[in-house]
Amino acid sequence: MEPYEALYGRKCRTSLYWTELGEKKIHGVGLSLRLKKSLKAASNRQKSYVDLKRKEIEFQVGDKVFLKVSPWKKVLRFGRKRKLSPWFIGPYEIIEKTRHVAYKLALPPEFDRIHNVLHVSML
């Protein structure tokens, strides 16, 4: 049972089920195929525009990186409050590349509440 049918007590009449006068042809099949094709084309076009500015970021073991801490301002305070607190701290050395986009950092002991494996977007 569809939500419309449960709410109104009858089947929903949409353009997918309408027929032309005198014919028993369903318009919805061609319409849904055209919609799928145009949505796929729009998605591919948007992806091509995004990929122009996107770049793969990779680090090597032993590189020094800064750690982005702006989303952690409420979790840990890094010396100052609110506006004056830093957005990045570091530099910290990369110990190991654990995944394609995750790195293990050598963090100091005062950051024991922070997990030392971080996504590349946080570096």
N, C-alpha and C positions, 0 to 999 in steps of 0.2 A: 504494500500500500504506500502510495506517495504522500508526502506531507500535505499537498494541496487537496488531495482526495480526503484525507483524514480531517482537514479543517472545514472544507465546504461540502463534503458528502457526495461529490461527483467528480468525474474525470476532468482533468485540465485539457482544454482545447487550445493547442498551439498551432503555429503555422506549419509545423512538421507533419501534422496529420490532416491539413486541409487539402481538398481535392478540387481540381478544375471542374467547371460545369460540364456534365456529360462524359467526363473521363474518370477513370479510377486510378489516376497516376498520383503518386505521393511526391510532393515538391521537396520535402525535407531531405531526401537522400542527396540530391545534387547540391542543395544549399549547404548541407553539413560538410560535404566534401570541399566545396569552394571555401567555406569558412576555415576549415583545417589547413588548406593550402595557403590561404592568405595570412593566417596566424603564424604558420611556419616561416613564411617569407619575411614577415615583420620581425619575428624573433631572430632570424639569421642576420637581418640588416642591423638590428640593434646590437647584436653580439659583435659584428664586424666593427662598429663604431667604438665599442668599449675596448676591444682588443687593440685598437690603435694606440691607446694611452697606457695599457696595462703592460707591466714588465715583470718577469720572473726575478725574484730576489733570492739569491743563494749566498750562503756564507760558508767559509771553510773552518775546520777545527783549528782553534788557536786565534781566530779573529776576535777583536774587541768590539763589542756592540753596546749601545745604550739601551736601557730597558724603559719602555713606555709605561708610566704609572698614572696617567691622568684618570683612567677609570677606577683606580684604587684609592682615590683621595679620601673616601669615607672609610675604607678598611684600614689603611695605614697612613699616618701623617709623616711626611718627610721633612721635618724641620720647621715648616711654616704652615700657616692656616690658609685655606680657601684660595683666593686669587694668586697669592704669592707662592704657593707650593709649586715645585717643579713638575714639568710634564715628563721629563726623562731623567733617569739616574744612571750612574755608571761612570766609566765603561766596565763591562764584565766580560770575561773570556768565555768563549764557546768551548765546552769540553767534548761534546759529542753531538752528532747529527742523528737523532733518534728516528725520525720519519722524513718524508720528502719536504715537509714544511714545518717541522718541529725541531727545536734545538735544546740541548741541556746546557745550562749556564753554571759557572762557578760563582754562586752567590755567597755573600758574607753571612756569618752565623746570626746576625741580627734580623735577617730576613727568613727565619726558619718557618714562618707562617705562609710564605710564598712557595708554590711548587716550582722547582727549578727547571722543568721542561716546559718551554713556551713556544707558542706559534710565531711564525715569522712576522706576522702583523704587529706583534708586541715588541719587536726589536727595532 
